[in-house]
Amino acid sequence: MVKRFNENDNSLNLNNLSNEKRLPPNLLTSIPGIFSLMKFIKRKYPHLNGISLKYNSLDNLQIVTSLAFICKSLKTLDVSYNKLNNINELEIVQICTKLDTVFLRHNPFSLKCLGLETYGR
């Protein structure tokens, strides 16, 4: 597994986890997968400032709910390059009270917000 923790900014890079052959393919999309990942984060990195979840084909932000309870100091979340298509999913982000930056680039709803839902698919 590539080095995923950055000590300088106290962040965890969980980008493109499907390329990690030793991890289950549904780690971020199934309840048991999310539960095991949260246990790991709580044990190893409870004071994370940032987490990146780019390129994971996420179609919802269910994992953010879990992160909010585990990572109380989370300030930055990057969910760019996923498959988020429901803008209402962003309401979940509000439970992360210290979160001040969310990156959402290159998700289908990004185009819908701009009125370009038929462009770029």
Backbone as XML, in Angstrom:
<?xml version="1.0"?>
<chain id="A" units="angstrom">
  <residue number="1" name="MET">
    <atom name="N" x="0.846" y="-1.178" z="0.000"/>
    <atom name="CA" x="0.000" y="0.000" z="0.000"/>
    <atom name="C" x="0.890" y="1.240" z="0.000"/>
  </residue>
  <residue number="2" name="VAL">
    <atom name="N" x="0.497" y="2.232" z="-0.793"/>
    <atom name="CA" x="1.271" y="3.468" z="-0.849"/>
    <atom name="C" x="1.170" y="4.213" z="0.471"/>
  </residue>
  <residue number="3" name="LYS">
    <atom name="N" x="2.141" y="5.082" z="0.700"/>
    <atom name="CA" x="2.089" y="5.898" z="1.910"/>
    <atom name="C" x="0.902" y="6.846" z="1.803"/>
  </residue>
  <residue number="4" name="ARG">
    <atom name="N" x="0.016" y="6.771" z="2.751"/>
    <atom name="CA" x="-1.226" y="7.532" z="2.654"/>
    <atom name="C" x="-1.377" y="8.603" z="3.727"/>
  </residue>
  <residue number="5" name="PHE">
    <atom name="N" x="-0.569" y="8.578" z="4.760"/>
    <atom name="CA" x="-0.677" y="9.583" z="5.808"/>
    <atom name="C" x="0.399" y="10.637" z="5.621"/>
  </residue>
  <residue number="6" name="ASN">
    <atom name="N" x="-0.010" y="11.896" z="5.644"/>
    <atom name="CA" x="0.906" y="13.020" z="5.522"/>
    <atom name="C" x="1.019" y="13.681" z="6.893"/>
  </residue>
  <residue number="7" name="GLU">
    <atom name="N" x="2.173" y="13.520" z="7.516"/>
    <atom name="CA" x="2.378" y="14.068" z="8.858"/>
    <atom name="C" x="2.419" y="15.595" z="8.862"/>
  </residue>
  <residue number="8" name="ASN">
    <atom name="N" x="2.882" y="16.184" z="7.763"/>
    <atom name="CA" x="3.019" y="17.649" z="7.707"/>
    <atom name="C" x="1.691" y="18.366" z="7.892"/>
  </residue>
  <residue number="9" name="ASP">
    <atom name="N" x="0.635" y="17.863" z="7.249"/>
    <atom name="CA" x="-0.664" y="18.530" z="7.391"/>
    <atom name="C" x="-1.700" y="17.637" z="8.072"/>
  </residue>
  <residue number="10" name="ASN">
    <atom name="N" x="-1.239" y="16.523" z="8.625"/>
    <atom name="CA" x="-2.115" y="15.623" z="9.383"/>
    <atom name="C" x="-3.324" y="15.196" z="8.547"/>
  </residue>
  <residue number="11" name="SER">
    <atom name="N" x="-3.023" y="14.709" z="7.330"/>
    <atom name="CA" x="-4.107" y="14.320" z="6.428"/>
    <atom name="C" x="-3.909" y="12.890" z="5.929"/>
  </residue>
  <residue number="12" name="LEU">
    <atom name="N" x="-5.007" y="12.300" z="5.517"/>
    <atom name="CA" x="-5.010" y="10.930" z="5.043"/>
    <atom name="C" x="-5.487" y="10.896" z="3.599"/>
  </residue>
  <residue number="13" name="ASN">
    <atom name="N" x="-4.702" y="10.260" z="2.740"/>
    <atom name="CA" x="-5.010" y="10.143" z="1.323"/>
    <atom name="C" x="-5.629" y="8.768" z="1.082"/>
  </residue>
  <residue number="14" name="LEU">
    <atom name="N" x="-6.926" y="8.742" z="0.856"/>
    <atom name="CA" x="-7.627" y="7.497" z="0.551"/>
    <atom name="C" x="-8.105" y="7.511" z="-0.899"/>
  </residue>
  <residue number="15" name="ASN">
    <atom name="N" x="-7.328" y="8.155" z="-1.761"/>
    <atom name="CA" x="-7.669" y="8.238" z="-3.178"/>
    <atom name="C" x="-7.538" y="6.878" z="-3.845"/>
  </residue>
  <residue number="16" name="ASN">
    <atom name="N" x="-8.467" y="6.591" z="-4.744"/>
    <atom name="CA" x="-8.379" y="5.444" z="-5.634"/>
    <atom name="C" x="-8.065" y="4.135" z="-4.908"/>
  </residue>
  <residue number="17" name="LEU">
    <atom name="N" x="-8.840" y="3.837" z="-3.895"/>
    <atom name="CA" x="-8.597" y="2.628" z="-3.107"/>
    <atom name="C" x="-8.839" y="1.340" z="-3.888"/>
  </residue>
  <residue number="18" name="SER">
    <atom name="N" x="-9.536" y="1.417" z="-4.995"/>
    <atom name="CA" x="-9.789" y="0.204" z="-5.776"/>
    <atom name="C" x="-8.495" y="-0.371" z="-6.364"/>
  </residue>
  <residue number="19" name="ASN">
    <atom name="N" x="-7.447" y="0.433" z="-6.440"/>
    <atom name="CA" x="-6.160" y="-0.065" z="-6.933"/>
    <atom name="C" x="-5.362" y="-0.809" z="-5.864"/>
  </residue>
  <residue number="20" name="GLU">
    <atom name="N" x="-5.818" y="-0.745" z="-4.633"/>
    <atom name="CA" x="-5.138" y="-1.450" z="-3.544"/>
    <atom name="C" x="-5.626" y="-2.888" z="-3.506"/>
  </residue>
  <residue number="21" name="LYS">
    <atom name="N" x="-4.821" y="-3.785" z="-3.982"/>
    <atom name="CA" x="-5.228" y="-5.195" z="-4.120"/>
    <atom name="C" x="-5.497" y="-5.871" z="-2.781"/>
  </residue>
  <residue number="22" name="ARG">
    <atom name="N" x="-4.891" y="-5.384" z="-1.705"/>
    <atom name="CA" x="-5.071" y="-6.023" z="-0.393"/>
    <atom name="C" x="-6.326" y="-5.545" z="0.343"/>
  </residue>
  <residue number="23" name="LEU">
    <atom name="N" x="-7.032" y="-4.589" z="-0.230"/>
    <atom name="CA" x="-8.227" y="-4.055" z="0.419"/>
    <atom name="C" x="-9.480" y="-4.570" z="-0.274"/>
  </residue>
  <residue number="24" name="PRO">
    <atom name="N" x="-10.573" y="-4.747" z="0.471"/>
    <atom name="CA" x="-11.821" y="-5.180" z="-0.164"/>
    <atom name="C" x="-12.338" y="-4.098" z="-1.116"/>
  </residue>
  <residue number="25" name="PRO">
    <atom name="N" x="-12.937" y="-4.491" z="-2.238"/>
    <atom name="CA" x="-13.379" y="-3.513" z="-3.230"/>
    <atom name="C" x="-14.505" y="-2.598" z="-2.748"/>
  </residue>
  <residue number="26" name="ASN">
    <atom name="N" x="-15.241" y="-3.013" z="-1.756"/>
    <atom name="CA" x="-16.376" y="-2.216" z="-1.269"/>
    <atom name="C" x="-16.069" y="-1.531" z="0.066"/>
  </residue>
  <residue number="27" name="LEU">
    <atom name="N" x="-14.824" y="-1.247" z="0.321"/>
    <atom name="CA" x="-14.410" y="-0.663" z="1.597"/>
    <atom name="C" x="-15.144" y="0.642" z="1.909"/>
  </residue>
  <residue number="28" name="LEU">
    <atom name="N" x="-15.365" y="1.472" z="0.905"/>
    <atom name="CA" x="-16.002" y="2.771" z="1.130"/>
    <atom name="C" x="-17.487" y="2.795" z="0.817"/>
  </residue>
  <residue number="29" name="THR">
    <atom name="N" x="-18.027" y="1.700" z="0.327"/>
    <atom name="CA" x="-19.425" y="1.713" z="-0.101"/>
    <atom name="C" x="-20.320" y="0.745" z="0.660"/>
  </residue>
  <residue number="30" name="SER">
    <atom name="N" x="-19.760" y="-0.125" z="1.462"/>
    <atom name="CA" x="-20.587" y="-1.050" z="2.237"/>
    <atom name="C" x="-20.515" y="-0.683" z="3.715"/>
  </residue>
  <residue number="31" name="ILE">
    <atom name="N" x="-21.558" y="-0.969" z="4.435"/>
    <atom name="CA" x="-21.581" y="-0.674" z="5.874"/>
    <atom name="C" x="-20.440" y="-1.383" z="6.599"/>
  </residue>
  <residue number="32" name="PRO">
    <atom name="N" x="-20.233" y="-2.691" z="6.382"/>
    <atom name="CA" x="-19.107" y="-3.345" z="7.069"/>
    <atom name="C" x="-17.751" y="-2.757" z="6.678"/>
  </residue>
  <residue number="33" name="GLY">
    <atom name="N" x="-17.599" y="-2.386" z="5.405"/>
    <atom name="CA" x="-16.344" y="-1.789" z="4.961"/>
    <atom name="C" x="-16.086" y="-0.450" z="5.623"/>
  </residue>
  <residue number="34" name="ILE">
    <atom name="N" x="-17.099" y="0.393" z="5.632"/>
    <atom name="CA" x="-16.973" y="1.710" z="6.271"/>
    <atom name="C" x="-16.697" y="1.539" z="7.756"/>
  </residue>
  <residue number="35" name="PHE">
    <atom name="N" x="-17.380" y="0.596" z="8.403"/>
    <atom name="CA" x="-17.192" y="0.354" z="9.837"/>
    <atom name="C" x="-15.738" y="-0.038" z="10.131"/>
  </residue>
  <residue number="36" name="SER">
    <atom name="N" x="-15.184" y="-0.949" z="9.344"/>
    <atom name="CA" x="-13.802" y="-1.372" z="9.599"/>
    <atom name="C" x="-12.822" y="-0.237" z="9.328"/>
  </residue>
  <residue number="37" name="LEU">
    <atom name="N" x="-13.072" y="0.562" z="8.296"/>
    <atom name="CA" x="-12.205" y="1.700" z="8.013"/>
    <atom name="C" x="-12.270" y="2.730" z="9.149"/>
  </residue>
  <residue number="38" name="MET">
    <atom name="N" x="-13.453" y="2.979" z="9.680"/>
    <atom name="CA" x="-13.602" y="3.946" z="10.765"/>
    <atom name="C" x="-12.888" y="3.464" z="12.027"/>
  </residue>
  <residue number="39" name="LYS">
    <atom name="N" x="-12.946" y="2.175" z="12.299"/>
    <atom name="CA" x="-12.215" y="1.623" z="13.456"/>
    <atom name="C" x="-10.721" y="1.856" z="13.296"/>
  </residue>
  <residue number="40" name="PHE">
    <atom name="N" x="-10.229" y="1.635" z="12.089"/>
    <atom name="CA" x="-8.812" y="1.842" z="11.806"/>
    <atom name="C" x="-8.432" y="3.310" z="11.981"/>
  </residue>
  <residue number="41" name="ILE">
    <atom name="N" x="-9.228" y="4.218" z="11.413"/>
    <atom name="CA" x="-8.935" y="5.653" z="11.516"/>
    <atom name="C" x="-8.999" y="6.111" z="12.961"/>
  </residue>
  <residue number="42" name="LYS">
    <atom name="N" x="-9.988" y="5.644" z="13.692"/>
    <atom name="CA" x="-10.124" y="6.051" z="15.096"/>
    <atom name="C" x="-8.910" y="5.606" z="15.915"/>
  </residue>
  <residue number="43" name="ARG">
    <atom name="N" x="-8.411" y="4.429" z="15.617"/>
    <atom name="CA" x="-7.267" y="3.890" z="16.347"/>
    <atom name="C" x="-5.961" y="4.581" z="15.944"/>
  </residue>
  <residue number="44" name="LYS">
    <atom name="N" x="-5.747" y="4.789" z="14.644"/>
    <atom name="CA" x="-4.462" y="5.296" z="14.163"/>
    <atom name="C" x="-4.402" y="6.817" z="13.967"/>
  </residue>
  <residue number="45" name="TYR">
    <atom name="N" x="-5.518" y="7.428" z="13.538"/>
    <atom name="CA" x="-5.508" y="8.846" z="13.158"/>
    <atom name="C" x="-6.738" y="9.595" z="13.686"/>
  </residue>
  <residue number="46" name="PRO">
    <atom name="N" x="-6.980" y="9.606" z="14.969"/>
    <atom name="CA" x="-8.214" y="10.236" z="15.480"/>
    <atom name="C" x="-8.248" y="11.754" z="15.345"/>
  </residue>
  <residue number="47" name="HIS">
    <atom name="N" x="-7.104" y="12.374" z="15.112"/>
    <atom name="CA" x="-7.048" y="13.840" z="15.050"/>
    <atom name="C" x="-6.732" y="14.348" z="13.651"/>
  </residue>
  <residue number="48" name="LEU">
    <atom name="N" x="-7.261" y="13.680" z="12.655"/>
    <atom name="CA" x="-7.033" y="14.087" z="11.263"/>
    <atom name="C" x="-7.556" y="15.489" z="10.998"/>
  </residue>
  <residue number="49" name="ASN">
    <atom name="N" x="-6.806" y="16.249" z="10.221"/>
    <atom name="CA" x="-7.270" y="17.561" z="9.769"/>
    <atom name="C" x="-7.876" y="17.488" z="8.380"/>
  </residue>
  <residue number="50" name="GLY">
    <atom name="N" x="-7.412" y="16.530" z="7.586"/>
    <atom name="CA" x="-7.904" y="16.428" z="6.216"/>
    <atom name="C" x="-7.967" y="14.992" z="5.745"/>
  </residue>
  <residue number="51" name="ILE">
    <atom name="N" x="-8.896" y="14.745" z="4.842"/>
    <atom name="CA" x="-9.014" y="13.424" z="4.231"/>
    <atom name="C" x="-9.407" y="13.607" z="2.769"/>
  </residue>
  <residue number="52" name="SER">
    <atom name="N" x="-8.745" y="12.837" z="1.911"/>
    <atom name="CA" x="-9.029" y="12.891" z="0.489"/>
    <atom name="C" x="-9.592" y="11.542" z="0.046"/>
  </residue>
  <residue number="53" name="LEU">
    <atom name="N" x="-10.735" y="11.589" z="-0.618"/>
    <atom name="CA" x="-11.438" y="10.393" z="-1.081"/>
    <atom name="C" x="-11.658" y="10.445" z="-2.592"/>
  </residue>
  <residue number="54" name="LYS">
    <atom name="N" x="-10.737" y="11.053" z="-3.299"/>
    <atom name="CA" x="-10.880" y="11.202" z="-4.754"/>
    <atom name="C" x="-10.802" y="9.844" z="-5.461"/>
  </residue>
  <residue number="55" name="TYR">
    <atom name="N" x="-11.463" y="9.770" z="-6.618"/>
    <atom name="CA" x="-11.393" y="8.606" z="-7.513"/>
    <atom name="C" x="-11.839" y="7.298" z="-6.847"/>
  </residue>
  <residue number="56" name="ASN">
    <atom name="N" x="-12.917" y="7.339" z="-6.092"/>
    <atom name="CA" x="-13.414" y="6.127" z="-5.440"/>
    <atom name="C" x="-14.805" y="5.715" z="-5.908"/>
  </residue>
  <residue number="57" name="SER">
    <atom name="N" x="-15.328" y="6.361" z="-6.926"/>
    <atom name="CA" x="-16.664" y="6.062" z="-7.465"/>
    <atom name="C" x="-17.761" y="6.182" z="-6.412"/>
  </residue>
  <residue number="58" name="LEU">
    <atom name="N" x="-17.576" y="7.078" z="-5.453"/>
    <atom name="CA" x="-18.606" y="7.294" z="-4.430"/>
    <atom name="C" x="-19.827" y="7.932" z="-5.073"/>
  </residue>
  <residue number="59" name="ASP">
    <atom name="N" x="-21.017" y="7.381" z="-4.778"/>
    <atom name="CA" x="-22.239" y="7.991" z="-5.298"/>
    <atom name="C" x="-23.076" y="8.603" z="-4.183"/>
  </residue>
  <residue number="60" name="ASN">
    <atom name="N" x="-22.552" y="8.547" z="-2.955"/>
    <atom name="CA" x="-23.199" y="9.217" z="-1.825"/>
    <atom name="C" x="-22.131" y="9.575" z="-0.803"/>
  </residue>
  <residue number="61" name="LEU">
    <atom name="N" x="-22.521" y="10.353" z="0.176"/>
    <atom name="CA" x="-21.581" y="10.807" z="1.200"/>
    <atom name="C" x="-21.827" y="10.125" z="2.544"/>
  </residue>
  <residue number="62" name="GLN">
    <atom name="N" x="-22.320" y="8.910" z="2.503"/>
    <atom name="CA" x="-22.589" y="8.149" z="3.726"/>
    <atom name="C" x="-21.342" y="8.062" z="4.612"/>
  </residue>
  <residue number="63" name="ILE">
    <atom name="N" x="-20.193" y="7.923" z="4.007"/>
    <atom name="CA" x="-18.951" y="7.816" z="4.771"/>
    <atom name="C" x="-18.668" y="9.081" z="5.575"/>
  </residue>
  <residue number="64" name="VAL">
    <atom name="N" x="-19.146" y="10.224" z="5.103"/>
    <atom name="CA" x="-18.900" y="11.487" z="5.799"/>
    <atom name="C" x="-19.582" y="11.492" z="7.163"/>
  </residue>
  <residue number="65" name="THR">
    <atom name="N" x="-20.735" y="10.873" z="7.256"/>
    <atom name="CA" x="-21.430" y="10.765" z="8.543"/>
    <atom name="C" x="-20.539" y="10.064" z="9.560"/>
  </residue>
  <residue number="66" name="SER">
    <atom name="N" x="-19.934" y="8.977" z="9.152"/>
    <atom name="CA" x="-19.035" y="8.249" z="10.051"/>
    <atom name="C" x="-17.801" y="9.067" z="10.384"/>
  </residue>
  <residue number="67" name="LEU">
    <atom name="N" x="-17.235" y="9.724" z="9.388"/>
    <atom name="CA" x="-16.050" y="10.542" z="9.623"/>
    <atom name="C" x="-16.315" y="11.661" z="10.623"/>
  </residue>
  <residue number="68" name="ALA">
    <atom name="N" x="-17.514" y="12.216" z="10.588"/>
    <atom name="CA" x="-17.858" y="13.314" z="11.495"/>
    <atom name="C" x="-17.780" y="12.883" z="12.952"/>
  </residue>
  <residue number="69" name="PHE">
    <atom name="N" x="-18.135" y="11.644" z="13.225"/>
    <atom name="CA" x="-18.104" y="11.154" z="14.603"/>
    <atom name="C" x="-16.718" y="10.688" z="15.022"/>
  </residue>
  <residue number="70" name="ILE">
    <atom name="N" x="-15.904" y="10.276" z="14.075"/>
    <atom name="CA" x="-14.568" y="9.769" z="14.377"/>
    <atom name="C" x="-13.533" y="10.885" z="14.378"/>
  </residue>
  <residue number="71" name="CYS">
    <atom name="N" x="-13.587" y="11.760" z="13.404"/>
    <atom name="CA" x="-12.585" y="12.814" z="13.212"/>
    <atom name="C" x="-13.178" y="14.164" z="13.579"/>
  </residue>
  <residue number="72" name="LYS">
    <atom name="N" x="-13.177" y="14.466" z="14.826"/>
    <atom name="CA" x="-13.803" y="15.706" z="15.313"/>
    <atom name="C" x="-13.081" y="16.973" z="14.839"/>
  </residue>
  <residue number="73" name="SER">
    <atom name="N" x="-11.814" y="16.848" z="14.451"/>
    <atom name="CA" x="-11.060" y="18.030" z="14.028"/>
    <atom name="C" x="-10.914" y="18.138" z="12.510"/>
  </residue>
  <residue number="74" name="LEU">
    <atom name="N" x="-11.700" y="17.381" z="11.760"/>
    <atom name="CA" x="-11.615" y="17.378" z="10.293"/>
    <atom name="C" x="-11.956" y="18.759" z="9.733"/>
  </residue>
  <residue number="75" name="LYS">
    <atom name="N" x="-11.009" y="19.336" z="8.989"/>
    <atom name="CA" x="-11.190" y="20.670" z="8.415"/>
    <atom name="C" x="-11.325" y="20.648" z="6.898"/>
  </residue>
  <residue number="76" name="THR">
    <atom name="N" x="-10.717" y="19.648" z="6.255"/>
    <atom name="CA" x="-10.715" y="19.590" z="4.797"/>
    <atom name="C" x="-11.143" y="18.214" z="4.324"/>
  </residue>
  <residue number="77" name="LEU">
    <atom name="N" x="-12.057" y="18.201" z="3.353"/>
    <atom name="CA" x="-12.549" y="16.961" z="2.759"/>
    <atom name="C" x="-12.522" y="17.118" z="1.250"/>
  </residue>
  <residue number="78" name="ASP">
    <atom name="N" x="-11.913" y="16.146" z="0.573"/>
    <atom name="CA" x="-11.871" y="16.186" z="-0.892"/>
    <atom name="C" x="-12.572" y="14.945" z="-1.431"/>
  </residue>
  <residue number="79" name="VAL">
    <atom name="N" x="-13.713" y="15.161" z="-2.068"/>
    <atom name="CA" x="-14.470" y="14.064" z="-2.689"/>
    <atom name="C" x="-14.598" y="14.308" z="-4.198"/>
  </residue>
  <residue number="80" name="SER">
    <atom name="N" x="-13.592" y="14.953" z="-4.759"/>
    <atom name="CA" x="-13.564" y="15.212" z="-6.199"/>
    <atom name="C" x="-13.437" y="13.907" z="-6.968"/>
  </residue>
  <residue number="81" name="TYR">
    <atom name="N" x="-13.828" y="13.961" z="-8.240"/>
    <atom name="CA" x="-13.689" y="12.828" z="-9.155"/>
    <atom name="C" x="-14.394" y="11.569" z="-8.659"/>
  </residue>
  <residue number="82" name="ASN">
    <atom name="N" x="-15.599" y="11.736" z="-8.184"/>
    <atom name="CA" x="-16.432" y="10.613" z="-7.785"/>
    <atom name="C" x="-17.692" y="10.616" z="-8.633"/>
  </residue>
  <residue number="83" name="LYS">
    <atom name="N" x="-18.724" y="9.974" z="-8.178"/>
    <atom name="CA" x="-19.977" y="9.892" z="-8.937"/>
    <atom name="C" x="-21.139" y="10.509" z="-8.174"/>
  </residue>
  <residue number="84" name="LEU">
    <atom name="N" x="-20.860" y="11.540" z="-7.409"/>
    <atom name="CA" x="-21.896" y="12.217" z="-6.637"/>
    <atom name="C" x="-22.802" y="12.979" z="-7.597"/>
  </residue>
  <residue number="85" name="ASN">
    <atom name="N" x="-24.096" y="12.656" z="-7.597"/>
    <atom name="CA" x="-24.992" y="13.338" z="-8.528"/>
    <atom name="C" x="-26.183" y="14.000" z="-7.850"/>
  </residue>
  <residue number="86" name="ASN">
    <atom name="N" x="-26.325" y="13.858" z="-6.550"/>
    <atom name="CA" x="-27.436" y="14.466" z="-5.828"/>
    <atom name="C" x="-26.900" y="15.609" z="-4.963"/>
  </residue>
  <residue number="87" name="ILE">
    <atom name="N" x="-27.201" y="16.822" z="-5.350"/>
    <atom name="CA" x="-26.709" y="17.994" z="-4.625"/>
    <atom name="C" x="-27.175" y="17.999" z="-3.169"/>
  </residue>
  <residue number="88" name="ASN">
    <atom name="N" x="-28.295" y="17.355" z="-2.882"/>
    <atom name="CA" x="-28.805" y="17.295" z="-1.512"/>
    <atom name="C" x="-27.894" y="16.502" z="-0.588"/>
  </residue>
  <residue number="89" name="GLU">
    <atom name="N" x="-27.024" y="15.675" z="-1.148"/>
    <atom name="CA" x="-26.045" y="14.934" z="-0.346"/>
    <atom name="C" x="-25.169" y="15.881" z="0.479"/>
  </residue>
  <residue number="90" name="LEU">
    <atom name="N" x="-24.999" y="17.088" z="-0.011"/>
    <atom name="CA" x="-24.115" y="18.029" z="0.683"/>
    <atom name="C" x="-24.629" y="18.430" z="2.058"/>
  </residue>
  <residue number="91" name="GLU">
    <atom name="N" x="-25.907" y="18.218" z="2.325"/>
    <atom name="CA" x="-26.449" y="18.526" z="3.650"/>
    <atom name="C" x="-25.746" y="17.714" z="4.734"/>
  </residue>
  <residue number="92" name="ILE">
    <atom name="N" x="-25.282" y="16.526" z="4.371"/>
    <atom name="CA" x="-24.581" y="15.663" z="5.319"/>
    <atom name="C" x="-23.310" y="16.340" z="5.828"/>
  </residue>
  <residue number="93" name="VAL">
    <atom name="N" x="-22.669" y="17.113" z="4.988"/>
    <atom name="CA" x="-21.410" y="17.758" z="5.338"/>
    <atom name="C" x="-21.583" y="18.693" z="6.536"/>
  </residue>
  <residue number="94" name="GLN">
    <atom name="N" x="-22.772" y="19.212" z="6.755"/>
    <atom name="CA" x="-23.025" y="20.146" z="7.847"/>
    <atom name="C" x="-22.754" y="19.548" z="9.220"/>
  </residue>
  <residue number="95" name="ILE">
    <atom name="N" x="-22.782" y="18.224" z="9.342"/>
    <atom name="CA" x="-22.544" y="17.617" z="10.656"/>
    <atom name="C" x="-21.074" y="17.665" z="11.056"/>
  </residue>
  <residue number="96" name="CYS">
    <atom name="N" x="-20.205" y="17.948" z="10.109"/>
    <atom name="CA" x="-18.775" y="18.124" z="10.406"/>
    <atom name="C" x="-18.574" y="19.587" z="10.787"/>
  </residue>
  <residue number="97" name="THR">
    <atom name="N" x="-18.668" y="19.877" z="12.052"/>
    <atom name="CA" x="-18.722" y="21.266" z="12.506"/>
    <atom name="C" x="-17.443" y="22.055" z="12.270"/>
  </residue>
  <residue number="98" name="LYS">
    <atom name="N" x="-16.294" y="21.419" z="12.216"/>
    <atom name="CA" x="-15.035" y="22.135" z="11.991"/>
    <atom name="C" x="-14.635" y="22.185" z="10.527"/>
  </residue>
  <residue number="99" name="LEU">
    <atom name="N" x="-15.371" y="21.489" z="9.690"/>
    <atom name="CA" x="-15.053" y="21.421" z="8.268"/>
    <atom name="C" x="-15.214" y="22.799" z="7.635"/>
  </residue>
  <residue number="100" name="ASP">
    <atom name="N" x="-14.138" y="23.282" z="7.002"/>
    <atom name="CA" x="-14.248" y="24.586" z="6.354"/>
    <atom name="C" x="-13.951" y="24.542" z="4.853"/>
  </residue>
  <residue number="101" name="THR">
    <atom name="N" x="-13.422" y="23.418" z="4.353"/>
    <atom name="CA" x="-13.138" y="23.307" z="2.929"/>
    <atom name="C" x="-13.579" y="21.933" z="2.419"/>
  </residue>
  <residue number="102" name="VAL">
    <atom name="N" x="-14.411" y="21.955" z="1.375"/>
    <atom name="CA" x="-14.858" y="20.713" z="0.732"/>
    <atom name="C" x="-14.597" y="20.863" z="-0.764"/>
  </residue>
  <residue number="103" name="PHE">
    <atom name="N" x="-13.842" y="19.931" z="-1.317"/>
    <atom name="CA" x="-13.571" y="19.925" z="-2.750"/>
    <atom name="C" x="-14.522" y="18.947" z="-3.423"/>
  </residue>
  <residue number="104" name="LEU">
    <atom name="N" x="-15.226" y="19.425" z="-4.449"/>
    <atom name="CA" x="-16.280" y="18.645" z="-5.112"/>
    <atom name="C" x="-16.088" y="18.550" z="-6.623"/>
  </residue>
  <residue number="105" name="ARG">
    <atom name="N" x="-14.958" y="18.952" z="-7.113"/>
    <atom name="CA" x="-14.731" y="19.012" z="-8.560"/>
    <atom name="C" x="-14.999" y="17.677" z="-9.245"/>
  </residue>
  <residue number="106" name="HIS">
    <atom name="N" x="-15.480" y="17.781" z="-10.466"/>
    <atom name="CA" x="-15.659" y="16.637" z="-11.363"/>
    <atom name="C" x="-16.574" y="15.552" z="-10.798"/>
  </residue>
  <residue number="107" name="ASN">
    <atom name="N" x="-17.700" y="15.977" z="-10.284"/>
    <atom name="CA" x="-18.801" y="15.099" z="-9.921"/>
    <atom name="C" x="-19.976" y="15.484" z="-10.808"/>
  </residue>
  <residue number="108" name="PRO">
    <atom name="N" x="-20.858" y="14.545" z="-11.140"/>
    <atom name="CA" x="-21.976" y="14.886" z="-12.038"/>
    <atom name="C" x="-22.817" y="16.064" z="-11.572"/>
  </residue>
  <residue number="109" name="PHE">
    <atom name="N" x="-23.035" y="16.226" z="-10.265"/>
    <atom name="CA" x="-23.861" y="17.363" z="-9.844"/>
    <atom name="C" x="-23.155" y="18.679" z="-10.046"/>
  </residue>
  <residue number="110" name="SER">
    <atom name="N" x="-21.838" y="18.671" z="-10.153"/>
    <atom name="CA" x="-21.121" y="19.915" z="-10.436"/>
    <atom name="C" x="-21.617" y="20.512" z="-11.740"/>
  </residue>
  <residue number="111" name="LEU">
    <atom name="N" x="-21.843" y="19.672" z="-12.727"/>
    <atom name="CA" x="-22.351" y="20.139" z="-14.010"/>
    <atom name="C" x="-23.803" y="20.580" z="-13.912"/>
  </residue>
  <residue number="112" name="LYS">
    <atom name="N" x="-24.609" y="19.860" z="-13.128"/>
    <atom name="CA" x="-26.021" y="20.223" z="-12.975"/>
    <atom name="C" x="-26.160" y="21.601" z="-12.347"/>
  </residue>
  <residue number="113" name="CYS">
    <atom name="N" x="-25.310" y="21.896" z="-11.378"/>
    <atom name="CA" x="-25.374" y="23.205" z="-10.720"/>
    <atom name="C" x="-25.096" y="24.339" z="-11.695"/>
  </residue>
  <residue number="114" name="LEU">
    <atom name="N" x="-24.296" y="24.050" z="-12.696"/>
    <atom name="CA" x="-23.962" y="25.060" z="-13.694"/>
    <atom name="C" x="-24.948" y="25.072" z="-14.856"/>
  </residue>
  <residue number="115" name="GLY">
    <atom name="N" x="-25.948" y="24.175" z="-14.805"/>
    <atom name="CA" x="-26.906" y="24.075" z="-15.900"/>
    <atom name="C" x="-26.339" y="23.356" z="-17.108"/>
  </residue>
  <residue number="116" name="LEU">
    <atom name="N" x="-25.325" y="22.543" z="-16.901"/>
    <atom name="CA" x="-24.652" y="21.856" z="-17.993"/>
    <atom name="C" x="-24.804" y="20.343" z="-17.886"/>
  </residue>
  <residue number="117" name="GLU">
    <atom name="N" x="-25.950" y="19.894" z="-17.380"/>
    <atom name="CA" x="-26.099" y="18.468" z="-17.094"/>
    <atom name="C" x="-25.930" y="17.541" z="-18.307"/>
  </residue>
  <residue number="118" name="THR">
    <atom name="N" x="-26.092" y="18.050" z="-19.513"/>
    <atom name="CA" x="-25.904" y="17.188" z="-20.676"/>
    <atom name="C" x="-24.514" y="17.347" z="-21.277"/>
  </residue>
  <residue number="119" name="TYR">
    <atom name="N" x="-23.737" y="18.247" z="-20.719"/>
    <atom name="CA" x="-22.396" y="18.506" z="-21.243"/>
    <atom name="C" x="-21.365" y="17.710" z="-20.434"/>
  </residue>
  <residue number="120" name="GLY">
    <atom name="N" x="-20.437" y="17.080" z="-21.102"/>
    <atom name="CA" x="-19.304" y="16.468" z="-20.430"/>
    <atom name="C" x="-19.530" y="15.070" z="-19.890"/>
  </residue>
  <residue number="121" name="ARG">
    <atom name="N" x="-20.600" y="14.406" z="-20.252"/>
    <atom name="CA" x="-20.802" y="13.050" z="-19.725"/>
    <atom name="C" x="-20.235" y="12.010" z="-20.604"/>
  </residue>
</chain>
